[in-house]
Amino acid sequence: MRLRIFLFAFKIPNSVLPGQSSIPLGQITLPVQFGTPDQFRTEFVNFVVADFDGTYHAILGRPSLTKFMVVPHYSYLVLKMPTENCVLTARGNVYIAYTCEEESFKITEAIDLSIRMAETVAQAAQVPSDQLKLPK
């Protein structure tokens, strides 16, 4: 993967699932742009790169929103930010957001179940074979 060339070291663990964490692969700075060719806003944002399954490709946190001077309205899935000439409005889609959130819950549940199953198998491997027989 060529992206690893541009990653800078980042050693703080990220919590993806409750009780679970992952060590980031690194950090990278990329340009992020909102708007249309006529009215747009571009800023360079630092992203922490982690290798885990999820429904999001990138998450813009509060530092990113601050850099863009965003005013969020979470109920309506609207972000407003100033540009040189006007106020830019970025709108989200409620149906897509809901579907993405449902998928995220399913992935989280599947990962959690696989972790618990691996723990159960490891514990079963430590039990003597004569105790593994089913009672009649």
N, CA, C and O atoms as a GROMACS GRO file, in nm:
protein
  544
    1MET      N    1   0.083  -0.117   0.000
    1MET     CA    2   0.000   0.000   0.000
    1MET      C    3   0.088   0.124   0.000
    1MET      O    4   0.168   0.143   0.092
    2ARG      N    5   0.076   0.208  -0.100
    2ARG     CA    6   0.162   0.324  -0.115
    2ARG      C    7   0.136   0.433  -0.012
    2ARG      O    8   0.222   0.518   0.012
    3LEU      N    9   0.019   0.433   0.049
    3LEU     CA   10  -0.016   0.536   0.146
    3LEU      C   11   0.076   0.535   0.266
    3LEU      O   12   0.098   0.640   0.327
    4ARG      N   13   0.131   0.420   0.304
    4ARG     CA   14   0.217   0.410   0.421
    4ARG      C   15   0.340   0.500   0.412
    4ARG      O   16   0.395   0.539   0.514
    5ILE      N   17   0.383   0.534   0.292
    5ILE     CA   18   0.498   0.621   0.274
    5ILE      C   19   0.473   0.758   0.337
    5ILE      O   20   0.566   0.819   0.390
    6PHE      N   21   0.351   0.805   0.333
    6PHE     CA   22   0.318   0.940   0.378
    6PHE      C   23   0.270   0.946   0.523
    6PHE      O   24   0.240   1.055   0.572
    7LEU      N   25   0.262   0.833   0.591
    7LEU     CA   26   0.212   0.831   0.728
    7LEU      C   27   0.320   0.873   0.826
    7LEU      O   28   0.436   0.833   0.813
    8PHE      N   29   0.281   0.955   0.924
    8PHE     CA   30   0.370   0.993   1.033
    8PHE      C   31   0.331   0.913   1.156
    8PHE      O   32   0.215   0.876   1.173
    9ALA      N   33   0.428   0.887   1.242
    9ALA     CA   34   0.404   0.805   1.361
    9ALA      C   35   0.296   0.865   1.450
    9ALA      O   36   0.288   0.987   1.468
   10PHE      N   37   0.213   0.778   1.504
   10PHE     CA   38   0.105   0.819   1.594
   10PHE      C   39   0.078   0.699   1.684
   10PHE      O   40   0.028   0.598   1.635
   11LYS      N   41   0.109   0.707   1.811
   11LYS     CA   42   0.107   0.589   1.898
   11LYS      C   43  -0.004   0.586   2.003
   11LYS      O   44  -0.002   0.497   2.087
   12ILE      N   45  -0.099   0.678   2.001
   12ILE     CA   46  -0.205   0.676   2.100
   12ILE      C   47  -0.313   0.578   2.055
   12ILE      O   48  -0.364   0.590   1.944
   13PRO      N   49  -0.350   0.480   2.140
   13PRO     CA   50  -0.454   0.384   2.099
   13PRO      C   51  -0.589   0.453   2.079
   13PRO      O   52  -0.624   0.546   2.151
   14ASN      N   53  -0.663   0.405   1.980
   14ASN     CA   54  -0.798   0.454   1.953
   14ASN      C   55  -0.898   0.351   2.000
   14ASN      O   56  -0.879   0.231   1.980
   15SER      N   57  -1.004   0.396   2.063
   15SER     CA   58  -1.110   0.306   2.105
   15SER      C   59  -1.217   0.302   1.997
   15SER      O   60  -1.286   0.401   1.973
   16VAL      N   61  -1.230   0.187   1.932
   16VAL     CA   62  -1.328   0.170   1.825
   16VAL      C   63  -1.454   0.106   1.881
   16VAL      O   64  -1.566   0.149   1.850
   17LEU      N   65  -1.437   0.004   1.963
   17LEU     CA   66  -1.547  -0.065   2.029
   17LEU      C   67  -1.530  -0.048   2.179
   17LEU      O   68  -1.417  -0.036   2.226
   18PRO      N   69  -1.638  -0.048   2.255
   18PRO     CA   70  -1.624  -0.041   2.400
   18PRO      C   71  -1.537  -0.157   2.450
   18PRO      O   72  -1.566  -0.273   2.423
   19GLY      N   73  -1.432  -0.125   2.522
   19GLY     CA   74  -1.343  -0.228   2.574
   19GLY      C   75  -1.239  -0.275   2.474
   19GLY      O   76  -1.151  -0.353   2.511
   20GLN      N   77  -1.244  -0.230   2.352
   20GLN     CA   78  -1.148  -0.271   2.248
   20GLN      C   79  -1.071  -0.147   2.203
   20GLN      O   80  -1.123  -0.035   2.211
   21SER      N   81  -0.950  -0.164   2.156
   21SER     CA   82  -0.874  -0.052   2.103
   21SER      C   83  -0.784  -0.101   1.991
   21SER      O   84  -0.761  -0.221   1.977
   22SER      N   85  -0.736  -0.007   1.911
   22SER     CA   86  -0.643  -0.042   1.804
   22SER      C   87  -0.531   0.061   1.802
   22SER      O   88  -0.553   0.178   1.834
   23ILE      N   89  -0.413   0.018   1.765
   23ILE     CA   90  -0.300   0.108   1.752
   23ILE      C   91  -0.304   0.166   1.611
   23ILE      O   92  -0.303   0.090   1.514
   24PRO      N   93  -0.308   0.298   1.598
   24PRO     CA   94  -0.314   0.358   1.464
   24PRO      C   95  -0.190   0.326   1.382
   24PRO      O   96  -0.081   0.308   1.435
   25LEU      N   97  -0.210   0.318   1.249
   25LEU     CA   98  -0.098   0.296   1.159
   25LEU      C   99  -0.014   0.422   1.145
   25LEU      O  100   0.106   0.415   1.116
   26GLY      N  101  -0.075   0.537   1.166
   26GLY     CA  102  -0.005   0.665   1.156
   26GLY      C  103  -0.101   0.779   1.137
   26GLY      O  104  -0.222   0.764   1.156
   27GLN      N  105  -0.046   0.892   1.100
   27GLN     CA  106  -0.124   1.013   1.080
   27GLN      C  107  -0.086   1.074   0.946
   27GLN      O  108   0.030   1.070   0.906
   28ILE      N  109  -0.184   1.130   0.875
   28ILE     CA  110  -0.160   1.189   0.745
   28ILE      C  111  -0.240   1.319   0.733
   28ILE      O  112  -0.350   1.329   0.788
   29THR      N  113  -0.186   1.416   0.664
   29THR     CA  114  -0.254   1.542   0.639
   29THR      C  115  -0.301   1.545   0.495
   29THR      O  116  -0.222   1.528   0.402
   30LEU      N  117  -0.432   1.568   0.476
   30LEU     CA  118  -0.491   1.569   0.342
   30LEU      C  119  -0.578   1.694   0.325
   30LEU      O  120  -0.633   1.745   0.423
   31PRO      N  121  -0.591   1.742   0.201
   31PRO     CA  122  -0.684   1.854   0.178
   31PRO      C  123  -0.828   1.804   0.179
   31PRO      O  124  -0.860   1.701   0.120
   32VAL      N  125  -0.915   1.879   0.246
   32VAL     CA  126  -1.058   1.849   0.251
   32VAL      C  127  -1.130   1.969   0.194
   32VAL      O  128  -1.104   2.083   0.232
   33GLN      N  129  -1.222   1.943   0.102
   33GLN     CA  130  -1.293   2.053   0.036
   33GLN      C  131  -1.444   2.032   0.046
   33GLN      O  132  -1.494   1.922   0.024
   34PHE      N  133  -1.515   2.140   0.081
   34PHE     CA  134  -1.660   2.142   0.081
   34PHE      C  135  -1.705   2.242  -0.024
   34PHE      O  136  -1.641   2.346  -0.042
   35GLY      N  137  -1.815   2.212  -0.092
   35GLY     CA  138  -1.875   2.310  -0.181
   35GLY      C  139  -1.877   2.268  -0.326
   35GLY      O  140  -1.861   2.151  -0.361
   36THR      N  141  -1.897   2.368  -0.411
   36THR     CA  142  -1.905   2.350  -0.556
   36THR      C  143  -1.787   2.425  -0.619
   36THR      O  144  -1.718   2.500  -0.550
   37PRO      N  145  -1.763   2.406  -0.748
   37PRO     CA  146  -1.653   2.480  -0.812
   37PRO      C  147  -1.667   2.633  -0.799
   37PRO      O  148  -1.566   2.704  -0.798
   38ASP      N  149  -1.790   2.684  -0.788
   38ASP     CA  150  -1.810   2.829  -0.775
   38ASP      C  151  -1.785   2.878  -0.633
   38ASP      O  152  -1.719   2.980  -0.612
   39GLN      N  153  -1.837   2.807  -0.536
   39GLN     CA  154  -1.824   2.844  -0.394
   39GLN      C  155  -1.771   2.723  -0.318
   39GLN      O  156  -1.841   2.623  -0.305
   40PHE      N  157  -1.650   2.732  -0.266
   40PHE     CA  158  -1.592   2.618  -0.196
   40PHE      C  159  -1.503   2.667  -0.083
   40PHE      O  160  -1.468   2.784  -0.074
   41ARG      N  161  -1.466   2.572   0.002
   41ARG     CA  162  -1.374   2.599   0.112
   41ARG      C  163  -1.284   2.478   0.124
   41ARG      O  164  -1.332   2.365   0.132
   42THR      N  165  -1.153   2.499   0.124
   42THR     CA  166  -1.054   2.392   0.136
   42THR      C  167  -0.964   2.418   0.255
   42THR      O  168  -0.916   2.530   0.274
   43GLU      N  169  -0.940   2.316   0.334
   43GLU     CA  170  -0.847   2.323   0.448
   43GLU      C  171  -0.769   2.191   0.453
   43GLU      O  172  -0.818   2.089   0.406
   44PHE      N  173  -0.649   2.195   0.510
   44PHE     CA  174  -0.571   2.074   0.531
   44PHE      C  175  -0.604   2.018   0.669
   44PHE      O  176  -0.596   2.089   0.770
   45VAL      N  177  -0.642   1.890   0.672
   45VAL     CA  178  -0.689   1.826   0.795
   45VAL      C  179  -0.601   1.705   0.826
   45VAL      O  180  -0.565   1.629   0.736
   46ASN      N  181  -0.566   1.689   0.954
   46ASN     CA  182  -0.490   1.573   0.999
   46ASN      C  183  -0.585   1.457   1.026
   46ASN      O  184  -0.684   1.473   1.097
   47PHE      N  185  -0.556   1.341   0.968
   47PHE     CA  186  -0.635   1.220   0.990
   47PHE      C  187  -0.548   1.115   1.056
   47PHE      O  188  -0.432   1.097   1.019
   48VAL      N  189  -0.604   1.046   1.154
   48VAL     CA  190  -0.539   0.931   1.216
   48VAL      C  191  -0.584   0.809   1.136
   48VAL      O  192  -0.704   0.787   1.120
   49VAL      N  193  -0.489   0.730   1.087
   49VAL     CA  194  -0.520   0.614   1.003
   49VAL      C  195  -0.517   0.488   1.089
   49VAL      O  196  -0.417   0.459   1.154
   50ALA      N  197  -0.628   0.414   1.089
   50ALA     CA  198  -0.639   0.290   1.165
   50ALA      C  199  -0.694   0.181   1.074
   50ALA      O  200  -0.769   0.209   0.981
   51ASP      N  201  -0.656   0.059   1.102
   51ASP     CA  202  -0.699  -0.055   1.021
   51ASP      C  203  -0.808  -0.130   1.097
   51ASP      O  204  -0.778  -0.217   1.178
   52PHE      N  205  -0.934  -0.095   1.071
   52PHE     CA  206  -1.046  -0.166   1.130
   52PHE      C  207  -1.166  -0.155   1.037
   52PHE      O  208  -1.174  -0.063   0.955
   53ASP      N  209  -1.258  -0.249   1.052
   53ASP     CA  210  -1.379  -0.248   0.971
   53ASP      C  211  -1.478  -0.148   1.029
   53ASP      O  212  -1.496  -0.140   1.150
   54GLY      N  213  -1.541  -0.074   0.941
   54GLY     CA  214  -1.642   0.022   0.985
   54GLY      C  215  -1.718   0.074   0.866
   54GLY      O  216  -1.686   0.044   0.751
   55THR      N  217  -1.820   0.152   0.894
   55THR     CA  218  -1.903   0.204   0.786
   55THR      C  219  -1.857   0.339   0.736
   55THR      O  220  -1.904   0.386   0.632
   56TYR      N  221  -1.765   0.401   0.808
   56TYR     CA  222  -1.717   0.533   0.767
   56TYR      C  223  -1.578   0.522   0.705
   56TYR      O  224  -1.496   0.442   0.750
   57HIS      N  225  -1.552   0.601   0.603
   57HIS     CA  226  -1.419   0.606   0.544
   57HIS      C  227  -1.332   0.708   0.618
   57HIS      O  228  -1.210   0.689   0.629
   58ALA      N  229  -1.392   0.813   0.667
   58ALA     CA  230  -1.322   0.916   0.743
   58ALA      C  231  -1.419   0.980   0.841
   58ALA      O  232  -1.539   0.990   0.816
   59ILE      N  233  -1.364   1.022   0.953
   59ILE     CA  234  -1.445   1.091   1.053
   59ILE      C  235  -1.382   1.227   1.078
   59ILE      O  236  -1.265   1.236   1.116
   60LEU      N  237  -1.460   1.331   1.055
   60LEU     CA  238  -1.414   1.466   1.083
   60LEU      C  239  -1.452   1.499   1.227
   60LEU      O  240  -1.570   1.506   1.261
   61GLY      N  241  -1.352   1.519   1.311
   61GLY     CA  242  -1.378   1.550   1.451
   61GLY      C  243  -1.390   1.700   1.475
   61GLY      O  244  -1.389   1.780   1.382
   62ARG      N  245  -1.400   1.736   1.601
   62ARG     CA  246  -1.416   1.876   1.637
   62ARG      C  247  -1.300   1.964   1.591
   62ARG      O  248  -1.324   2.077   1.548
   63PRO      N  249  -1.174   1.918   1.597
   63PRO     CA  250  -1.067   2.005   1.546
   63PRO      C  251  -1.084   2.039   1.398
   63PRO      O  252  -1.055   2.151   1.356
   64SER      N  253  -1.132   1.943   1.319
   64SER     CA  254  -1.156   1.968   1.176
   64SER      C  255  -1.269   2.068   1.156
   64SER      O  256  -1.259   2.160   1.075
   65LEU      N  257  -1.376   2.049   1.231
   65LEU     CA  258  -1.490   2.141   1.220
   65LEU      C  259  -1.449   2.282   1.265
   65LEU      O  260  -1.496   2.380   1.208
   66THR      N  261  -1.364   2.291   1.366
   66THR     CA  262  -1.316   2.421   1.410
   66THR      C  263  -1.231   2.488   1.304
   66THR      O  264  -1.241   2.609   1.283
   67LYS      N  265  -1.149   2.410   1.237
   67LYS     CA  266  -1.064   2.465   1.131
   67LYS      C  267  -1.148   2.526   1.019
   67LYS      O  268  -1.111   2.629   0.963
   68PHE      N  269  -1.261   2.464   0.988
   68PHE     CA  270  -1.352   2.516   0.885
   68PHE      C  271  -1.447   2.622   0.942
   68PHE      O  272  -1.523   2.683   0.866
   69MET      N  273  -1.444   2.645   1.074
   69MET     CA  274  -1.536   2.737   1.143
   69MET      C  275  -1.682   2.696   1.116
   69MET      O  276  -1.766   2.780   1.085
   70VAL      N  277  -1.707   2.567   1.129
   70VAL     CA  278  -1.839   2.510   1.099
   70VAL      C  279  -1.936   2.536   1.213
   70VAL      O  280  -1.900   2.531   1.331
   71VAL      N  281  -2.060   2.564   1.177
   71VAL     CA  282  -2.170   2.567   1.272
   71VAL      C  283  -2.259   2.448   1.236
   71VAL      O  284  -2.330   2.452   1.135
   72PRO      N  285  -2.254   2.340   1.318
   72PRO     CA  286  -2.334   2.221   1.286
   72PRO      C  287  -2.474   2.228   1.344
   72PRO      O  288  -2.495   2.287   1.451
   73HIS      N  289  -2.568   2.169   1.275
   73HIS     CA  290  -2.703   2.149   1.329
   73HIS      C  291  -2.733   2.001   1.308
   73HIS      O  292  -2.777   1.959   1.201
   74TYR      N  293  -2.709   1.922   1.412
   74TYR     CA  294  -2.715   1.777   1.402
   74TYR      C  295  -2.854   1.724   1.373
   74TYR      O  296  -2.868   1.622   1.304
   75SER      N  297  -2.956   1.789   1.422
   75SER     CA  298  -3.093   1.741   1.399
   75SER      C  299  -3.131   1.743   1.252
   75SER      O  300  -3.201   1.654   1.204
   76TYR      N  301  -3.083   1.844   1.181
   76TYR     CA  302  -3.116   1.858   1.039
   76TYR      C  303  -3.004   1.809   0.947
   76TYR      O  304  -3.017   1.819   0.825
   77LEU      N  305  -2.896   1.757   1.003
   77LEU     CA  306  -2.779   1.714   0.927
   77LEU      C  307  -2.730   1.826   0.833
   77LEU      O  308  -2.713   1.805   0.713
   78VAL      N  309  -2.708   1.943   0.890
   78VAL     CA  310  -2.664   2.060   0.813
   78VAL      C  311  -2.538   2.116   0.877
   78VAL      O  312  -2.529   2.130   0.999
   79LEU      N  313  -2.440   2.149   0.793
   79LEU     CA  314  -2.320   2.221   0.835
   79LEU      C  315  -2.318   2.354   0.762
   79LEU      O  316  -2.340   2.359   0.641
   80LYS      N  317  -2.290   2.461   0.833
   80LYS     CA  318  -2.275   2.592   0.769
   80LYS      C  319  -2.136   2.643   0.802
   80LYS      O  320  -2.091   2.635   0.917
   81MET      N  321  -2.068   2.696   0.698
   81MET     CA  322  -1.933   2.748   0.717
   81MET      C  323  -1.911   2.869   0.627
   81MET      O  324  -1.968   2.877   0.518
   82PRO      N  325  -1.830   2.963   0.673
   82PRO     CA  326  -1.805   3.081   0.591
   82PRO      C  327  -1.706   3.052   0.478
   82PRO      O  328  -1.614   2.972   0.493
   83THR      N  329  -1.727   3.118   0.364
   83THR     CA  330  -1.630   3.120   0.255
   83THR      C  331  -1.594   3.267   0.232
   83THR      O  332  -1.640   3.354   0.307
   84GLU      N  333  -1.515   3.295   0.131
   84GLU     CA  334  -1.477   3.433   0.105
   84GLU      C  335  -1.596   3.520   0.068
   84GLU      O  336  -1.600   3.637   0.104
   85ASN      N  337  -1.695   3.464  -0.003
   85ASN     CA  338  -1.806   3.544  -0.055
   85ASN      C  339  -1.940   3.520   0.013
   85ASN      O  340  -2.027   3.607   0.007
   86CYS      N  341  -1.959   3.406   0.076
   86CYS     CA  342  -2.091   3.374   0.130
   86CYS      C  343  -2.080   3.269   0.239
   86CYS      O  344  -1.970   3.230   0.280
   87VAL      N  345  -2.194   3.223   0.286
   87VAL     CA  346  -2.200   3.112   0.382
   87VAL      C  347  -2.234   2.986   0.304
   87VAL      O  348  -2.335   2.980   0.234
   88LEU      N  349  -2.150   2.884   0.317
   88LEU     CA  350  -2.168   2.758   0.246
   88LEU      C  351  -2.251   2.664   0.334
   88LEU      O  352  -2.224   2.651   0.454
   89THR      N  353  -2.350   2.599   0.276
   89THR     CA  354  -2.434   2.504   0.347
   89THR      C  355  -2.413   2.365   0.290
   89THR      O  356  -2.431   2.343   0.170
   90ALA      N  357  -2.375   2.271   0.376
   90ALA     CA  358  -2.360   2.131   0.335
   90ALA      C  359  -2.469   2.051   0.404
   90ALA      O  360  -2.478   2.051   0.527
   91ARG      N  361  -2.551   1.983   0.325
   91ARG     CA  362  -2.664   1.907   0.379
   91ARG      C  363  -2.638   1.757   0.370
   91ARG      O  364  -2.579   1.708   0.273
   92GLY      N  365  -2.682   1.685   0.472
   92GLY     CA  366  -2.672   1.540   0.474
   92GLY      C  367  -2.806   1.479   0.437
   92GLY      O  368  -2.906   1.549   0.425
   93ASN      N  369  -2.807   1.348   0.419
   93ASN     CA  370  -2.927   1.274   0.385
   93ASN      C  371  -2.966   1.188   0.506
   93ASN      O  372  -2.890   1.101   0.547
   94VAL      N  373  -3.083   1.212   0.561
   94VAL     CA  374  -3.126   1.142   0.682
   94VAL      C  375  -3.136   0.991   0.658
   94VAL      O  376  -3.094   0.913   0.744
   95TYR      N  377  -3.189   0.950   0.544
   95TYR     CA  378  -3.203   0.807   0.516
   95TYR      C  379  -3.066   0.739   0.508
   95TYR      O  380  -3.046   0.632   0.565
   96ILE      N  381  -2.972   0.801   0.438
   96ILE     CA  382  -2.838   0.742   0.425
   96ILE      C  383  -2.768   0.739   0.561
   96ILE      O  384  -2.702   0.641   0.594
   97ALA      N  385  -2.784   0.846   0.640
   97ALA     CA  386  -2.722   0.849   0.773
   97ALA      C  387  -2.779   0.737   0.862
   97ALA      O  388  -2.704   0.670   0.933
   98TYR      N  389  -2.911   0.718   0.856
   98TYR     CA  390  -2.974   0.613   0.936
   98TYR      C  391  -2.927   0.474   0.891
   98TYR      O  392  -2.896   0.388   0.974
   99THR      N  393  -2.923   0.452   0.761
   99THR     CA  394  -2.878   0.324   0.707
   99THR      C  395  -2.733   0.296   0.746
   99THR      O  396  -2.698   0.184   0.782
  100CYS      N  397  -2.650   0.398   0.738
  100CYS     CA  398  -2.509   0.384   0.774
  100CYS      C  399  -2.496   0.350   0.923
  100CYS      O  400  -2.414   0.267   0.961
  101GLU      N  401  -2.575   0.415   1.006
  101GLU     CA  402  -2.572   0.389   1.150
  101GLU      C  403  -2.617   0.247   1.181
  101GLU      O  404  -2.557   0.181   1.265
  102GLU      N  405  -2.721   0.199   1.114
  102GLU     CA  406  -2.766   0.060   1.133
  102GLU      C  407  -2.655  -0.038   1.095
  102GLU      O  408  -2.629  -0.134   1.167
  103GLU      N  409  -2.590  -0.014   0.981
  103GLU     CA  410  -2.482  -0.100   0.935
  103GLU      C  411  -2.366  -0.098   1.035
  103GLU      O  412  -2.304  -0.201   1.061
  104SER      N  413  -2.339   0.018   1.090
  104SER     CA  414  -2.232   0.031   1.189
  104SER      C  415  -2.262  -0.053   1.312
  104SER      O  416  -2.172  -0.119   1.365
  105PHE      N  417  -2.388  -0.051   1.358
  105PHE     CA  418  -2.426  -0.133   1.474
  105PHE      C  419  -2.409  -0.282   1.444
  105PHE      O  420  -2.362  -0.358   1.529
  106LYS      N  421  -2.448  -0.324   1.323
  106LYS     CA  422  -2.435  -0.465   1.285
  106LYS      C  423  -2.288  -0.508   1.280
  106LYS      O  424  -2.253  -0.616   1.327
  107ILE      N  425  -2.203  -0.423   1.224
  107ILE     CA  426  -2.059  -0.455   1.218
  107ILE      C  427  -2.001  -0.462   1.358
  107ILE      O  428  -1.923  -0.553   1.389
  108THR      N  429  -2.037  -0.366   1.443
  108THR     CA  430  -1.987  -0.364   1.580
  108THR      C  431  -2.030  -0.489   1.656
  108THR      O  432  -1.951  -0.549   1.728
  109GLU      N  433  -2.156  -0.529   1.638
  109GLU     CA  434  -2.206  -0.649   1.704
  109GLU      C  435  -2.133  -0.774   1.654
  109GLU      O  436  -2.099  -0.862   1.733
  110ALA      N  437  -2.109  -0.782   1.523
  110ALA     CA  438  -2.040  -0.899   1.466
  110ALA      C  439  -1.896  -0.907   1.517
  110ALA      O  440  -1.847  -1.015   1.548
  111ILE      N  441  -1.829  -0.792   1.525
  111ILE     CA  442  -1.691  -0.792   1.575
  111ILE      C  443  -1.689  -0.832   1.722
  111ILE      O  444  -1.605  -0.912   1.764
  112ASP      N  445  -1.781  -0.779   1.799
  112ASP     CA  446  -1.789  -0.813   1.942
  112ASP      C  447  -1.816  -0.961   1.961
  112ASP      O  448  -1.754  -1.025   2.046
  113LEU      N  449  -1.910  -1.017   1.883
  113LEU     CA  450  -1.939  -1.160   1.894
  113LEU      C  451  -1.820  -1.246   1.855
  113LEU      O  452  -1.794  -1.348   1.919
  114SER      N  453  -1.747  -1.206   1.751
  114SER     CA  454  -1.630  -1.286   1.709
  114SER      C  455  -1.521  -1.282   1.816
  114SER      O  456  -1.451  -1.381   1.836
  115ILE      N  457  -1.506  -1.168   1.883
  115ILE     CA  458  -1.407  -1.159   1.991
  115ILE      C  459  -1.447  -1.249   2.108
  115ILE      O  460  -1.364  -1.321   2.163
  116ARG      N  461  -1.576  -1.244   2.144
  116ARG     CA  462  -1.623  -1.329   2.254
  116ARG      C  463  -1.614  -1.477   2.218
  116ARG      O  464  -1.581  -1.559   2.304
  117MET      N  465  -1.641  -1.512   2.093
  117MET     CA  466  -1.630  -1.651   2.050
  117MET      C  467  -1.485  -1.699   2.056
  117MET      O  468  -1.458  -1.812   2.098
  118ALA      N  469  -1.391  -1.614   2.015
  118ALA     CA  470  -1.250  -1.652   2.022
  118ALA      C  471  -1.206  -1.673   2.166
  118ALA      O  472  -1.128  -1.764   2.195
  119GLU      N  473  -1.257  -1.590   2.258
  119GLU     CA  474  -1.225  -1.608   2.401
  119GLU      C  475  -1.282  -1.739   2.453
  119GLU      O  476  -1.216  -1.809   2.530
  120THR      N  477  -1.404  -1.774   2.411
  120THR     CA  478  -1.469  -1.898   2.454
  120THR      C  479  -1.393  -2.020   2.403
  120THR      O  480  -1.373  -2.117   2.476
  121VAL      N  481  -1.350  -2.014   2.277
  121VAL     CA  482  -1.272  -2.125   2.219
  121VAL      C  483  -1.139  -2.140   2.292
  121VAL      O  484  -1.095  -2.252   2.318
  122ALA      N  485  -1.075  -2.029   2.326
  122ALA     CA  486  -0.948  -2.035   2.399
  122ALA      C  487  -0.968  -2.096   2.537
  122ALA      O  488  -0.885  -2.174   2.584
  123GLN      N  489  -1.078  -2.060   2.604
  123GLN     CA  490  -1.107  -2.118   2.736
  123GLN      C  491  -1.140  -2.266   2.724
  123GLN      O  492  -1.101  -2.346   2.809
  124ALA      N  493  -1.213  -2.305   2.619
  124ALA     CA  494  -1.248  -2.446   2.599
  124ALA      C  495  -1.124  -2.530   2.570
  124ALA      O  496  -1.118  -2.647   2.606
  125ALA      N  497  -1.025  -2.471   2.506
  125ALA     CA  498  -0.901  -2.545   2.476
  125ALA      C  499  -0.825  -2.579   2.604
  125ALA      O  500  -0.745  -2.673   2.605
  126GLN      N  501  -0.848  -2.505   2.710
  126GLN     CA  502  -0.777  -2.530   2.836
  126GLN      C  503  -0.846  -2.636   2.922
  126GLN      O  504  -0.787  -2.683   3.019
  127VAL      N  505  -0.969  -2.674   2.888
  127VAL     CA  506  -1.044  -2.774   2.964
  127VAL      C  507  -0.998  -2.913   2.919
  127VAL      O  508  -0.987  -2.938   2.798
  128PRO      N  509  -0.972  -3.004   3.012
  128PRO     CA  510  -0.934  -3.140   2.974
  128PRO      C  511  -1.040  -3.207   2.886
  128PRO      O  512  -1.159  -3.180   2.902
  129SER      N  513  -0.998  -3.293   2.794
  129SER     CA  514  -1.089  -3.354   2.698
  129SER      C  515  -1.196  -3.442   2.763
  129SER      O  516  -1.305  -3.453   2.708
  130ASP      N  517  -1.167  -3.505   2.879
  130ASP     CA  518  -1.268  -3.589   2.943
  130ASP      C  519  -1.384  -3.507   3.002
  130ASP      O  520  -1.492  -3.561   3.026
  131GLN      N  521  -1.362  -3.378   3.026
  131GLN     CA  522  -1.468  -3.292   3.078
  131GLN      C  523  -1.550  -3.228   2.967
  131GLN      O  524  -1.651  -3.163   2.995
  132LEU      N  525  -1.509  -3.245   2.842
  132LEU     CA  526  -1.579  -3.184   2.730
  132LEU      C  527  -1.696  -3.268   2.680
  132LEU      O  528  -1.771  -3.222   2.593
  133LYS      N  529  -1.714  -3.391   2.731
  133LYS     CA  530  -1.823  -3.477   2.687
  133LYS      C  531  -1.955  -3.423   2.738
  133LYS      O  532  -1.963  -3.370   2.850
  134LEU      N  533  -2.059  -3.436   2.657
  134LEU     CA  534  -2.192  -3.393   2.694
  134LEU      C  535  -2.253  -3.494   2.792
  134LEU      O  536  -2.242  -3.615   2.772
  135PRO      N  537  -2.317  -3.446   2.897
  135PRO     CA  538  -2.382  -3.540   2.990
  135PRO      C  539  -2.504  -3.604   2.925
  135PRO      O  540  -2.568  -3.543   2.839
  136LYS      N  541  -2.537  -3.728   2.966
  136LYS     CA  542  -2.650  -3.800   2.910
  136LYS      C  543  -2.776  -3.775   2.986
  136LYS      O  544  -2.881  -3.829   2.951
   0.00000   0.00000   0.00000
